[in-house]
Amino acid sequence: MFYLAAAVSDFYVPVSEMPEHKIQSSGGPLQITMKMVPKMLSPLVKDWAPRAFIISFKLETDPSIVIDRAHTALEVYRHQVVVANVLDSRRSFVVIVRKDSETKLLLSEEEVERGIDIEQKIVDNLQSQHTDFISNKN
């Protein structure tokens, strides 16, 4: 099983392009060109571990697109699961998205008060799915 934490960012400024000293405001408006962070999911699925159970994450700020984006990731990368969530509710609600199913995981108010973390529900769900995945491979 590969459990791929979300990228900190999809873009970066290469070290070779970083200014050596403080950027002076007297130079006028600032324009920054950023590079794309290389996508590691595709080579992982296709080349490095094609028989593995692979989970990725999709975090969005717009709840109206998160599930569609998760399904698109599954189609593009051909892995098994996307943990989809929205920034505002990421600590209490996620959707486990598979090609043919969506499972909503939600912390109740009581669970939040008891200090239960959504990660525990995610891990329990994915552990069960991984067991099924391995059983079906044999």
A tleap script that builds the chain and sets N, CA, C and O, in Angstrom:
source leaprc.protein.ff14SB
mol = sequence {
  NMET PHE TYR LEU ALA ALA ALA VAL SER ASP
  PHE TYR VAL PRO VAL SER GLU MET PRO GLU
  HIE LYS ILE GLN SER SER GLY GLY PRO LEU
  GLN ILE THR MET LYS MET VAL PRO LYS MET
  LEU SER PRO LEU VAL LYS ASP TRP ALA PRO
  ARG ALA PHE ILE ILE SER PHE LYS LEU GLU
  THR ASP PRO SER ILE VAL ILE ASP ARG ALA
  HIE THR ALA LEU GLU VAL TYR ARG HIE GLN
  VAL VAL VAL ALA ASN VAL LEU ASP SER ARG
  ARG SER PHE VAL VAL ILE VAL ARG LYS ASP
  SER GLU THR LYS LEU LEU LEU SER GLU GLU
  GLU VAL GLU ARG GLY ILE ASP ILE GLU GLN
  LYS ILE VAL ASP ASN LEU GLN SER GLN HIE
  THR ASP PHE ILE SER ASN LYS CASN
}
set mol.1.N position { 0.854 -1.174 0.000 }
set mol.1.CA position { 0.000 0.000 0.000 }
set mol.1.C position { 0.898 1.235 0.000 }
set mol.1.O position { 1.868 1.322 0.753 }
set mol.2.N position { 0.551 2.178 -0.859 }
set mol.2.CA position { 1.200 3.485 -0.856 }
set mol.2.C position { 0.143 4.513 -0.489 }
set mol.2.O position { -0.903 4.604 -1.131 }
set mol.3.N position { 0.427 5.282 0.545 }
set mol.3.CA position { -0.487 6.296 1.073 }
set mol.3.C position { 0.191 7.628 0.839 }
set mol.3.O position { 1.016 8.059 1.645 }
set mol.4.N position { -0.151 8.288 -0.266 }
set mol.4.CA position { 0.580 9.464 -0.705 }
set mol.4.C position { -0.009 10.746 -0.129 }
set mol.4.O position { -1.082 11.191 -0.537 }
set mol.5.N position { 0.695 11.322 0.807 }
set mol.5.CA position { 0.230 12.580 1.388 }
set mol.5.C position { 0.174 13.655 0.311 }
set mol.5.O position { 0.953 13.658 -0.642 }
set mol.6.N position { -0.752 14.546 0.492 }
set mol.6.CA position { -0.930 15.627 -0.475 }
set mol.6.C position { 0.330 16.478 -0.577 }
set mol.6.O position { 1.051 16.669 0.402 }
set mol.7.N position { 0.577 16.976 -1.763 }
set mol.7.CA position { 1.719 17.865 -1.974 }
set mol.7.C position { 1.501 19.164 -1.214 }
set mol.7.O position { 0.382 19.669 -1.128 }
set mol.8.N position { 2.557 19.683 -0.679 }
set mol.8.CA position { 2.469 20.972 -0.005 }
set mol.8.C position { 2.031 22.032 -0.999 }
set mol.8.O position { 1.262 22.936 -0.673 }
set mol.9.N position { 2.530 21.904 -2.203 }
set mol.9.CA position { 2.180 22.854 -3.239 }
set mol.9.C position { 2.332 22.196 -4.599 }
set mol.9.O position { 3.113 21.257 -4.754 }
set mol.10.N position { 1.599 22.676 -5.568 }
set mol.10.CA position { 1.747 22.184 -6.932 }
set mol.10.C position { 2.801 22.975 -7.709 }
set mol.10.O position { 3.157 22.615 -8.831 }
set mol.11.N position { 3.293 24.048 -7.102 }
set mol.11.CA position { 4.255 24.927 -7.769 }
set mol.11.C position { 5.413 25.245 -6.839 }
set mol.11.O position { 5.271 25.171 -5.618 }
set mol.12.N position { 6.552 25.598 -7.407 }
set mol.12.CA position { 7.710 25.989 -6.608 }
set mol.12.C position { 8.597 26.937 -7.399 }
set mol.12.O position { 8.481 27.054 -8.618 }
set mol.13.N position { 9.478 27.606 -6.684 }
set mol.13.CA position { 10.487 28.449 -7.309 }
set mol.13.C position { 11.810 27.699 -7.169 }
set mol.13.O position { 12.244 27.438 -6.047 }
set mol.14.N position { 12.459 27.347 -8.275 }
set mol.14.CA position { 13.726 26.625 -8.196 }
set mol.14.C position { 14.779 27.437 -7.438 }
set mol.14.O position { 14.808 28.666 -7.517 }
set mol.15.N position { 15.622 26.747 -6.721 }
set mol.15.CA position { 16.682 27.400 -5.945 }
set mol.15.C position { 17.519 28.298 -6.842 }
set mol.15.O position { 17.930 29.381 -6.427 }
set mol.16.N position { 17.771 27.859 -8.059 }
set mol.16.CA position { 18.604 28.641 -8.978 }
set mol.16.C position { 17.958 29.975 -9.356 }
set mol.16.O position { 18.640 30.881 -9.834 }
set mol.17.N position { 16.649 30.096 -9.144 }
set mol.17.CA position { 15.944 31.325 -9.495 }
set mol.17.C position { 15.565 32.155 -8.273 }
set mol.17.O position { 14.901 33.183 -8.406 }
set mol.18.N position { 15.975 31.725 -7.101 }
set mol.18.CA position { 15.662 32.459 -5.872 }
set mol.18.C position { 16.589 33.667 -5.757 }
set mol.18.O position { 17.775 33.582 -6.074 }
set mol.19.N position { 16.041 34.783 -5.305 }
set mol.19.CA position { 16.912 35.946 -5.113 }
set mol.19.C position { 17.881 35.690 -3.959 }
set mol.19.O position { 17.564 34.993 -2.995 }
set mol.20.N position { 19.055 36.269 -4.087 }
set mol.20.CA position { 20.056 36.090 -3.040 }
set mol.20.C position { 19.763 36.987 -1.843 }
set mol.20.O position { 20.062 36.630 -0.704 }
set mol.21.N position { 19.179 38.151 -2.105 }
set mol.21.CA position { 18.915 39.123 -1.040 }
set mol.21.C position { 17.450 39.527 -1.055 }
set mol.21.O position { 16.702 39.133 -1.950 }
set mol.22.N position { 17.045 40.295 -0.087 }
set mol.22.CA position { 15.680 40.788 0.037 }
set mol.22.C position { 15.258 41.473 -1.265 }
set mol.22.O position { 16.037 42.203 -1.878 }
set mol.23.N position { 14.028 41.227 -1.669 }
set mol.23.CA position { 13.489 41.869 -2.871 }
set mol.23.C position { 13.039 43.273 -2.471 }
set mol.23.O position { 12.242 43.436 -1.546 }
set mol.24.N position { 13.540 44.258 -3.153 }
set mol.24.CA position { 13.254 45.650 -2.803 }
set mol.24.C position { 11.953 46.116 -3.459 }
set mol.24.O position { 11.735 45.900 -4.651 }
set mol.25.N position { 11.105 46.749 -2.675 }
set mol.25.CA position { 9.844 47.253 -3.207 }
set mol.25.C position { 10.066 48.425 -4.161 }
set mol.25.O position { 9.187 48.745 -4.961 }
set mol.26.N position { 11.223 49.063 -4.086 }
set mol.26.CA position { 11.508 50.188 -4.980 }
set mol.26.C position { 11.624 49.734 -6.438 }
set mol.26.O position { 11.618 50.556 -7.355 }
set mol.27.N position { 11.729 48.428 -6.639 }
set mol.27.CA position { 11.825 47.902 -8.001 }
set mol.27.C position { 10.475 47.817 -8.700 }
set mol.27.O position { 10.401 47.435 -9.868 }
set mol.28.N position { 9.409 48.171 -7.993 }
set mol.28.CA position { 8.077 48.146 -8.602 }
set mol.28.C position { 7.364 46.830 -8.340 }
set mol.28.O position { 7.796 46.033 -7.507 }
set mol.29.N position { 6.270 46.607 -9.056 }
set mol.29.CA position { 5.479 45.385 -8.843 }
set mol.29.C position { 6.316 44.133 -9.086 }
set mol.29.O position { 7.198 44.108 -9.946 }
set mol.30.N position { 6.024 43.117 -8.324 }
set mol.30.CA position { 6.766 41.869 -8.405 }
set mol.30.C position { 6.039 40.869 -9.304 }
set mol.30.O position { 4.824 40.699 -9.202 }
set mol.31.N position { 6.785 40.222 -10.169 }
set mol.31.CA position { 6.244 39.136 -10.981 }
set mol.31.C position { 7.058 37.886 -10.683 }
set mol.31.O position { 8.286 37.889 -10.763 }
set mol.32.N position { 6.356 36.830 -10.341 }
set mol.32.CA position { 7.016 35.574 -10.005 }
set mol.32.C position { 6.560 34.508 -10.989 }
set mol.32.O position { 5.364 34.352 -11.237 }
set mol.33.N position { 7.504 33.787 -11.541 }
set mol.33.CA position { 7.202 32.639 -12.388 }
set mol.33.C position { 7.584 31.394 -11.610 }
set mol.33.O position { 8.708 31.260 -11.127 }
set mol.34.N position { 6.625 30.487 -11.500 }
set mol.34.CA position { 6.864 29.271 -10.732 }
set mol.34.C position { 6.851 28.059 -11.654 }
set mol.34.O position { 6.208 28.069 -12.704 }
set mol.35.N position { 7.558 27.036 -11.257 }
set mol.35.CA position { 7.611 25.771 -11.989 }
set mol.35.C position { 6.606 24.798 -11.368 }
set mol.35.O position { 6.241 24.931 -10.200 }
set mol.36.N position { 6.169 23.831 -12.153 }
set mol.36.CA position { 5.271 22.789 -11.654 }
set mol.36.C position { 6.084 21.753 -10.878 }
set mol.36.O position { 7.165 21.352 -11.309 }
set mol.37.N position { 5.562 21.332 -9.747 }
set mol.37.CA position { 6.169 20.234 -9.008 }
set mol.37.C position { 5.935 18.969 -9.828 }
set mol.37.O position { 4.813 18.731 -10.275 }
set mol.38.N position { 6.966 18.154 -10.035 }
set mol.38.CA position { 6.771 16.935 -10.821 }
set mol.38.C position { 5.720 16.022 -10.176 }
set mol.38.O position { 5.696 15.863 -8.956 }
set mol.39.N position { 4.871 15.437 -10.986 }
set mol.39.CA position { 3.839 14.522 -10.518 }
set mol.39.C position { 4.468 13.141 -10.328 }
set mol.39.O position { 5.029 12.579 -11.269 }
set mol.40.N position { 4.378 12.609 -9.142 }
set mol.40.CA position { 4.986 11.320 -8.846 }
set mol.40.C position { 3.994 10.159 -8.963 }
set mol.40.O position { 4.401 8.999 -9.028 }
set mol.41.N position { 2.711 10.468 -8.990 }
set mol.41.CA position { 1.699 9.419 -9.001 }
set mol.41.C position { 1.757 8.570 -10.268 }
set mol.41.O position { 1.643 7.346 -10.199 }
set mol.42.N position { 1.931 9.198 -11.401 }
set mol.42.CA position { 1.947 8.452 -12.661 }
set mol.42.C position { 3.080 7.426 -12.724 }
set mol.42.O position { 2.812 6.261 -13.016 }
set mol.43.N position { 4.345 7.810 -12.463 }
set mol.43.CA position { 5.390 6.778 -12.508 }
set mol.43.C position { 5.237 5.721 -11.416 }
set mol.43.O position { 5.626 4.570 -11.614 }
set mol.44.N position { 4.678 6.095 -10.276 }
set mol.44.CA position { 4.459 5.109 -9.215 }
set mol.44.C position { 3.498 4.026 -9.694 }
set mol.44.O position { 3.770 2.836 -9.535 }
set mol.45.N position { 2.380 4.438 -10.277 }
set mol.45.CA position { 1.365 3.490 -10.727 }
set mol.45.C position { 1.853 2.688 -11.936 }
set mol.45.O position { 1.676 1.470 -11.981 }
set mol.46.N position { 2.456 3.353 -12.899 }
set mol.46.CA position { 2.823 2.694 -14.158 }
set mol.46.C position { 4.121 1.898 -14.078 }
set mol.46.O position { 4.211 0.805 -14.637 }
set mol.47.N position { 5.127 2.435 -13.388 }
set mol.47.CA position { 6.461 1.848 -13.471 }
set mol.47.C position { 6.975 1.243 -12.167 }
set mol.47.O position { 7.505 0.131 -12.172 }
set mol.48.N position { 6.830 1.941 -11.078 }
set mol.48.CA position { 7.486 1.531 -9.839 }
set mol.48.C position { 6.726 0.466 -9.065 }
set mol.48.O position { 7.342 -0.445 -8.512 }
set mol.49.N position { 5.387 0.561 -9.014 }
set mol.49.CA position { 4.603 -0.390 -8.213 }
set mol.49.C position { 3.234 -0.628 -8.857 }
set mol.49.O position { 2.209 -0.293 -8.263 }
set mol.50.N position { 3.204 -1.193 -10.044 }
set mol.50.CA position { 1.940 -1.330 -10.770 }
set mol.50.C position { 0.918 -2.261 -10.106 }
set mol.50.O position { -0.269 -2.190 -10.424 }
set mol.51.N position { 1.358 -3.130 -9.190 }
set mol.51.CA position { 0.426 -4.055 -8.531 }
set mol.51.C position { 0.059 -3.595 -7.121 }
set mol.51.O position { -0.631 -4.311 -6.396 }
set mol.52.N position { 0.510 -2.425 -6.735 }
set mol.52.CA position { 0.273 -1.933 -5.375 }
set mol.52.C position { -1.098 -1.276 -5.237 }
set mol.52.O position { -1.709 -0.853 -6.217 }
set mol.53.N position { -1.555 -1.206 -4.002 }
set mol.53.CA position { -2.782 -0.491 -3.647 }
set mol.53.C position { -2.361 0.942 -3.356 }
set mol.53.O position { -1.648 1.197 -2.385 }
set mol.54.N position { -2.795 1.871 -4.188 }
set mol.54.CA position { -2.284 3.244 -4.128 }
set mol.54.C position { -3.407 4.218 -3.806 }
set mol.54.O position { -4.464 4.215 -4.436 }
set mol.55.N position { -3.143 5.050 -2.808 }
set mol.55.CA position { -4.104 6.042 -2.335 }
set mol.55.C position { -3.499 7.424 -2.523 }
set mol.55.O position { -2.358 7.664 -2.129 }
set mol.56.N position { -4.254 8.329 -3.119 }
set mol.56.CA position { -3.808 9.713 -3.222 }
set mol.56.C position { -4.836 10.613 -2.536 }
set mol.56.O position { -5.878 10.145 -2.078 }
set mol.57.N position { -4.535 11.879 -2.473 }
set mol.57.CA position { -5.412 12.854 -1.833 }
set mol.57.C position { -5.770 13.953 -2.816 }
set mol.57.O position { -4.991 14.293 -3.706 }
set mol.58.N position { -6.953 14.498 -2.638 }
set mol.58.CA position { -7.380 15.640 -3.443 }
set mol.58.C position { -8.028 16.625 -2.488 }
set mol.58.O position { -9.126 16.392 -1.984 }
set mol.59.N position { -7.339 17.719 -2.248 }
set mol.59.CA position { -7.847 18.790 -1.390 }
set mol.59.C position { -8.224 19.963 -2.276 }
set mol.59.O position { -7.437 20.404 -3.113 }
set mol.60.N position { -9.433 20.463 -2.082 }
set mol.60.CA position { -9.899 21.618 -2.839 }
set mol.60.C position { -10.462 22.652 -1.869 }
set mol.60.O position { -10.749 22.346 -0.712 }
set mol.61.N position { -10.612 23.860 -2.354 }
set mol.61.CA position { -11.279 24.901 -1.577 }
set mol.61.C position { -12.731 25.062 -2.011 }
set mol.61.O position { -13.526 25.675 -1.297 }
set mol.62.N position { -13.081 24.525 -3.160 }
set mol.62.CA position { -14.428 24.617 -3.708 }
set mol.62.C position { -15.120 23.254 -3.587 }
set mol.62.O position { -14.775 22.325 -4.318 }
set mol.63.N position { -16.096 23.121 -2.668 }
set mol.63.CA position { -16.759 21.826 -2.484 }
set mol.63.C position { -17.483 21.326 -3.735 }
set mol.63.O position { -17.718 20.124 -3.863 }
set mol.64.N position { -17.832 22.198 -4.634 }
set mol.64.CA position { -18.595 21.774 -5.811 }
set mol.64.C position { -17.742 21.026 -6.842 }
set mol.64.O position { -18.295 20.429 -7.765 }
set mol.65.N position { -16.411 21.043 -6.708 }
set mol.65.CA position { -15.566 20.373 -7.703 }
set mol.65.C position { -14.756 19.210 -7.159 }
set mol.65.O position { -14.165 18.459 -7.935 }
set mol.66.N position { -14.713 19.044 -5.848 }
set mol.66.CA position { -13.772 18.095 -5.257 }
set mol.66.C position { -14.026 16.652 -5.693 }
set mol.66.O position { -13.071 15.932 -5.983 }
set mol.67.N position { -15.261 16.216 -5.749 }
set mol.67.CA position { -15.547 14.823 -6.118 }
set mol.67.C position { -15.236 14.580 -7.594 }
set mol.67.O position { -14.670 13.545 -7.946 }
set mol.68.N position { -15.601 15.523 -8.454 }
set mol.68.CA position { -15.261 15.387 -9.875 }
set mol.68.C position { -13.749 15.342 -10.073 }
set mol.68.O position { -13.251 14.560 -10.883 }
set mol.69.N position { -13.031 16.161 -9.349 }
set mol.69.CA position { -11.565 16.170 -9.458 }
set mol.69.C position { -10.971 14.845 -8.979 }
set mol.69.O position { -9.988 14.363 -9.542 }
set mol.70.N position { -11.564 14.261 -7.947 }
set mol.70.CA position { -11.096 12.961 -7.449 }
set mol.70.C position { -11.322 11.877 -8.505 }
set mol.70.O position { -10.437 11.058 -8.754 }
set mol.71.N position { -12.496 11.872 -9.121 }
set mol.71.CA position { -12.771 10.890 -10.175 }
set mol.71.C position { -11.845 11.087 -11.369 }
set mol.71.O position { -11.396 10.115 -11.977 }
set mol.72.N position { -11.563 12.333 -11.703 }
set mol.72.CA position { -10.631 12.604 -12.804 }
set mol.72.C position { -9.249 12.047 -12.479 }
set mol.72.O position { -8.603 11.458 -13.346 }
set mol.73.N position { -8.792 12.224 -11.252 }
set mol.73.CA position { -7.489 11.681 -10.851 }
set mol.73.C position { -7.467 10.161 -10.999 }
set mol.73.O position { -6.481 9.600 -11.476 }
set mol.74.N position { -8.543 9.496 -10.596 }
set mol.74.CA position { -8.613 8.036 -10.737 }
set mol.74.C position { -8.532 7.614 -12.202 }
set mol.74.O position { -7.881 6.623 -12.532 }
set mol.75.N position { -9.190 8.363 -13.073 }
set mol.75.CA position { -9.159 8.051 -14.503 }
set mol.75.C position { -7.769 8.291 -15.098 }
set mol.75.O position { -7.271 7.481 -15.879 }
set mol.76.N position { -7.155 9.404 -14.723 }
set mol.76.CA position { -5.860 9.772 -15.294 }
set mol.76.C position { -4.745 8.848 -14.812 }
set mol.76.O position { -3.939 8.372 -15.612 }
set mol.77.N position { -4.699 8.596 -13.513 }
set mol.77.CA position { -3.568 7.861 -12.939 }
set mol.77.C position { -3.816 6.365 -12.778 }
set mol.77.O position { -2.870 5.598 -12.596 }
set mol.78.N position { -5.078 5.942 -12.843 }
set mol.78.CA position { -5.428 4.517 -12.777 }
set mol.78.C position { -5.005 3.856 -11.463 }
set mol.78.O position { -4.577 2.701 -11.457 }
set mol.79.N position { -5.122 4.579 -10.363 }
set mol.79.CA position { -4.857 3.977 -9.061 }
set mol.79.C position { -6.187 3.624 -8.400 }
set mol.79.O position { -7.233 3.715 -9.044 }
set mol.80.N position { -6.169 3.224 -7.132 }
set mol.80.CA position { -7.362 2.656 -6.533 }
set mol.80.C position { -8.251 3.622 -5.764 }
set mol.80.O position { -9.475 3.514 -5.836 }
set mol.81.N position { -7.667 4.560 -5.033 }
set mol.81.CA position { -8.454 5.370 -4.108 }
set mol.81.C position { -7.965 6.809 -4.075 }
set mol.81.O position { -6.766 7.079 -4.158 }
set mol.82.N position { -8.923 7.733 -3.951 }
set mol.82.CA position { -8.611 9.136 -3.665 }
set mol.82.C position { -9.353 9.521 -2.382 }
set mol.82.O position { -10.559 9.305 -2.259 }
set mol.83.N position { -8.621 10.087 -1.444 }
set mol.83.CA position { -9.247 10.664 -0.258 }
set mol.83.C position { -9.499 12.127 -0.604 }
set mol.83.O position { -8.567 12.924 -0.715 }
set mol.84.N position { -10.772 12.462 -0.771 }
set mol.84.CA position { -11.149 13.800 -1.219 }
set mol.84.C position { -11.680 14.611 -0.042 }
set mol.84.O position { -12.503 14.138 0.742 }
set mol.85.N position { -11.190 15.842 0.061 }
set mol.85.CA position { -11.703 16.708 1.118 }
set mol.85.C position { -11.628 18.172 0.710 }
set mol.85.O position { -11.001 18.545 -0.282 }
set mol.86.N position { -12.294 18.980 1.521 }
set mol.86.CA position { -12.363 20.417 1.301 }
set mol.86.C position { -11.621 21.091 2.451 }
set mol.86.O position { -11.735 20.666 3.601 }
set mol.87.N position { -10.874 22.123 2.146 }
set mol.87.CA position { -10.023 22.774 3.129 }
set mol.87.C position { -10.768 23.129 4.420 }
set mol.87.O position { -10.259 22.873 5.511 }
set mol.88.N position { -11.953 23.709 4.310 }
set mol.88.CA position { -12.686 24.167 5.496 }
set mol.88.C position { -13.118 23.044 6.429 }
set mol.88.O position { -13.256 23.261 7.633 }
set mol.89.N position { -13.333 21.849 5.890 }
set mol.89.CA position { -13.837 20.745 6.714 }
set mol.89.C position { -12.885 19.551 6.756 }
set mol.89.O position { -13.292 18.450 7.127 }
set mol.90.N position { -11.642 19.756 6.387 }
set mol.90.CA position { -10.692 18.655 6.221 }
set mol.90.C position { -10.432 17.859 7.490 }
set mol.90.O position { -10.038 16.696 7.409 }
set mol.91.N position { -10.639 18.447 8.646 }
set mol.91.CA position { -10.371 17.738 9.897 }
set mol.91.C position { -11.562 16.915 10.386 }
set mol.91.O position { -11.436 16.160 11.350 }
set mol.92.N position { -12.720 17.054 9.729 }
set mol.92.CA position { -13.898 16.351 10.224 }
set mol.92.C position { -14.693 15.605 9.153 }
set mol.92.O position { -15.598 14.842 9.491 }
set mol.93.N position { -14.378 15.804 7.872 }
set mol.93.CA position { -15.163 15.174 6.809 }
set mol.93.C position { -14.300 14.905 5.586 }
set mol.93.O position { -13.607 15.795 5.094 }
set mol.94.N position { -14.348 13.671 5.103 }
set mol.94.CA position { -13.677 13.301 3.852 }
set mol.94.C position { -14.588 12.354 3.083 }
set mol.94.O position { -15.527 11.779 3.634 }
set mol.95.N position { -14.293 12.207 1.810 }
set mol.95.CA position { -14.980 11.222 0.986 }
set mol.95.C position { -13.907 10.311 0.409 }
set mol.95.O position { -12.957 10.769 -0.226 }
set mol.96.N position { -14.075 9.023 0.637 }
set mol.96.CA position { -13.173 8.032 0.062 }
set mol.96.C position { -13.756 7.681 -1.304 }
set mol.96.O position { -14.829 7.085 -1.395 }
set mol.97.N position { -13.045 8.053 -2.357 }
set mol.97.CA position { -13.558 7.896 -3.723 }
set mol.97.C position { -12.826 6.754 -4.410 }
set mol.97.O position { -11.597 6.714 -4.467 }
set mol.98.N position { -13.624 5.827 -4.931 }
set mol.98.CA position { -13.120 4.746 -5.771 }
set mol.98.C position { -13.804 4.880 -7.121 }
set mol.98.O position { -14.723 5.682 -7.285 }
set mol.99.N position { -13.361 4.108 -8.065 }
set mol.99.CA position { -13.918 4.199 -9.417 }
set mol.99.C position { -15.441 4.087 -9.407 }
set mol.99.O position { -16.123 4.843 -10.100 }
set mol.100.N position { -15.977 3.148 -8.625 }
set mol.100.CA position { -17.418 2.897 -8.638 }
set mol.100.C position { -18.119 3.186 -7.313 }
set mol.100.O position { -19.261 2.769 -7.119 }
set mol.101.N position { -17.456 3.891 -6.400 }
set mol.101.CA position { -18.111 4.152 -5.119 }
set mol.101.C position { -17.545 5.390 -4.435 }
set mol.101.O position { -16.440 5.848 -4.727 }
set mol.102.N position { -18.343 5.906 -3.521 }
set mol.102.CA position { -17.928 7.038 -2.682 }
set mol.102.C position { -18.393 6.742 -1.263 }
set mol.102.O position { -19.568 6.450 -1.037 }
set mol.103.N position { -17.474 6.818 -0.311 }
set mol.103.CA position { -17.795 6.571 1.091 }
set mol.103.C position { -17.500 7.838 1.882 }
set mol.103.O position { -16.369 8.324 1.899 }
set mol.104.N position { -18.521 8.359 2.529 }
set mol.104.CA position { -18.354 9.578 3.327 }
set mol.104.C position { -17.955 9.204 4.751 }
set mol.104.O position { -18.573 8.343 5.377 }
set mol.105.N position { -16.918 9.862 5.250 }
set mol.105.CA position { -16.482 9.673 6.633 }
set mol.105.C position { -16.608 11.011 7.340 }
set mol.105.O position { -16.041 12.015 6.909 }
set mol.106.N position { -17.357 11.008 8.429 }
set mol.106.CA position { -17.646 12.242 9.151 }
set mol.106.C position { -17.460 12.011 10.639 }
set mol.106.O position { -17.903 10.997 11.178 }
set mol.107.N position { -16.808 12.946 11.296 }
set mol.107.CA position { -16.712 12.900 12.755 }
set mol.107.C position { -17.964 13.534 13.345 }
set mol.107.O position { -18.389 14.605 12.911 }
set mol.108.N position { -18.546 12.878 14.322 }
set mol.108.CA position { -19.688 13.459 15.027 }
set mol.108.C position { -19.180 14.514 16.006 }
set mol.108.O position { -17.984 14.581 16.288 }
set mol.109.N position { -20.082 15.329 16.516 }
set mol.109.CA position { -19.691 16.337 17.507 }
set mol.109.C position { -19.081 15.665 18.732 }
set mol.109.O position { -18.119 16.168 19.311 }
set mol.110.N position { -19.644 14.532 19.119 }
set mol.110.CA position { -19.121 13.791 20.273 }
set mol.110.C position { -17.697 13.311 20.013 }
set mol.110.O position { -16.840 13.398 20.893 }
set mol.111.N position { -17.444 12.809 18.817 }
set mol.111.CA position { -16.098 12.349 18.478 }
set mol.111.C position { -15.107 13.507 18.493 }
set mol.111.O position { -13.982 13.356 18.969 }
set mol.112.N position { -15.513 14.648 17.980 }
set mol.112.CA position { -14.646 15.832 18.001 }
set mol.112.C position { -14.330 16.213 19.442 }
set mol.112.O position { -13.180 16.498 19.774 }
set mol.113.N position { -15.356 16.217 20.301 }
set mol.113.CA position { -15.164 16.552 21.716 }
set mol.113.C position { -14.233 15.566 22.408 }
set mol.113.O position { -13.477 15.949 23.301 }
set mol.114.N position { -14.281 14.296 22.002 }
set mol.114.CA position { -13.414 13.275 22.598 }
set mol.114.C position { -12.004 13.309 22.025 }
set mol.114.O position { -11.135 12.554 22.462 }
set mol.115.N position { -11.773 14.181 21.048 }
set mol.115.CA position { -10.434 14.323 20.469 }
set mol.115.C position { -10.090 13.276 19.426 }
set mol.115.O position { -8.916 13.050 19.134 }
set mol.116.N position { -11.102 12.639 18.863 }
set mol.116.CA position { -10.859 11.652 17.809 }
set mol.116.C position { -10.492 12.391 16.524 }
set mol.116.O position { -11.074 13.425 16.196 }
set mol.117.N position { -9.531 11.847 15.818 }
set mol.117.CA position { -9.017 12.451 14.589 }
set mol.117.C position { -9.624 11.740 13.385 }
set mol.117.O position { -9.765 10.517 13.399 }
set mol.118.N position { -9.980 12.479 12.356 }
set mol.118.CA position { -10.531 11.908 11.129 }
set mol.118.C position { -9.572 10.903 10.507 }
set mol.118.O position { -10.000 9.979 9.816 }
set mol.119.N position { -8.282 11.079 10.750 }
set mol.119.CA position { -7.278 10.154 10.213 }
set mol.119.C position { -7.556 8.721 10.649 }
set mol.119.O position { -7.346 7.786 9.877 }
set mol.120.N position { -8.025 8.543 11.873 }
set mol.120.CA position { -8.289 7.182 12.345 }
set mol.120.C position { -9.373 6.517 11.506 }
set mol.120.O position { -9.262 5.340 11.160 }
set mol.121.N position { -10.412 7.263 11.183 }
set mol.121.CA position { -11.473 6.704 10.333 }
set mol.121.C position { -10.952 6.423 8.926 }
set mol.121.O position { -11.314 5.419 8.313 }
set mol.122.N position { -10.106 7.311 8.424 }
set mol.122.CA position { -9.532 7.103 7.089 }
set mol.122.C position { -8.688 5.831 7.082 }
set mol.122.O position { -8.844 4.982 6.204 }
set mol.123.N position { -7.803 5.704 8.054 }
set mol.123.CA position { -6.904 4.545 8.109 }
set mol.123.C position { -7.707 3.255 8.270 }
set mol.123.O position { -7.412 2.266 7.600 }
set mol.124.N position { -8.714 3.245 9.143 }
set mol.124.CA position { -9.535 2.044 9.322 }
set mol.124.C position { -10.211 1.647 8.009 }
set mol.124.O position { -10.220 0.472 7.642 }
set mol.125.N position { -10.772 2.622 7.307 }
set mol.125.CA position { -11.441 2.351 6.037 }
set mol.125.C position { -10.452 1.816 5.003 }
set mol.125.O position { -10.729 0.826 4.326 }
set mol.126.N position { -9.305 2.470 4.884 }
set mol.126.CA position { -8.338 2.063 3.870 }
set mol.126.C position { -7.694 0.717 4.199 }
set mol.126.O position { -7.374 -0.060 3.300 }
set mol.127.N position { -7.509 0.451 5.477 }
set mol.127.CA position { -6.956 -0.846 5.869 }
set mol.127.C position { -7.895 -1.974 5.428 }
set mol.127.O position { -7.444 -3.002 4.923 }
set mol.128.N position { -9.181 -1.775 5.619 }
set mol.128.CA position { -10.169 -2.757 5.191 }
set mol.128.C position { -10.153 -2.928 3.670 }
set mol.128.O position { -10.197 -4.049 3.164 }
set mol.129.N position { -10.090 -1.812 2.954 }
set mol.129.CA position { -10.051 -1.883 1.486 }
set mol.129.C position { -8.778 -2.566 1.005 }
set mol.129.O position { -8.805 -3.315 0.028 }
set mol.130.N position { -7.667 -2.313 1.682 }
set mol.130.CA position { -6.398 -2.938 1.310 }
set mol.130.C position { -6.465 -4.450 1.510 }
set mol.130.O position { -5.979 -5.215 0.677 }
set mol.131.N position { -7.066 -4.873 2.612 }
set mol.131.CA position { -7.229 -6.302 2.869 }
set mol.131.C position { -8.045 -6.948 1.754 }
set mol.131.O position { -7.684 -8.018 1.261 }
set mol.132.N position { -9.130 -6.314 1.358 }
set mol.132.CA position { -9.944 -6.823 0.250 }
set mol.132.C position { -9.144 -6.869 -1.051 }
set mol.132.O position { -9.240 -7.831 -1.813 }
set mol.133.N position { -8.360 -5.830 -1.300 }
set mol.133.CA position { -7.537 -5.742 -2.512 }
set mol.133.C position { -6.553 -6.903 -2.568 }
set mol.133.O position { -6.397 -7.539 -3.610 }
set mol.134.N position { -5.889 -7.179 -1.449 }
set mol.134.CA position { -4.919 -8.279 -1.404 }
set mol.134.C position { -5.617 -9.619 -1.566 }
set mol.134.O position { -5.126 -10.495 -2.278 }
set mol.135.N position { -6.753 -9.783 -0.916 }
set mol.135.CA position { -7.500 -11.048 -1.009 }
set mol.135.C position { -7.936 -11.333 -2.434 }
set mol.135.O position { -7.931 -12.483 -2.873 }
set mol.136.N position { -8.313 -10.288 -3.155 }
set mol.136.CA position { -8.770 -10.463 -4.543 }
set mol.136.C position { -7.622 -10.671 -5.525 }
set mol.136.O position { -7.851 -11.125 -6.646 }
set mol.137.N position { -6.394 -10.349 -5.128 }
set mol.137.CA position { -5.225 -10.543 -6.001 }
set mol.137.C position { -4.782 -11.996 -6.007 }
set mol.137.O position { -4.151 -12.449 -6.962 }
set mol.138.N position { -5.102 -12.720 -4.962 }
set mol.138.CA position { -4.636 -14.121 -4.838 }
set mol.138.C position { -5.607 -15.106 -5.416 }
set mol.138.O position { -5.357 -16.311 -5.386 }
savepdb mol mol.pdb
quit
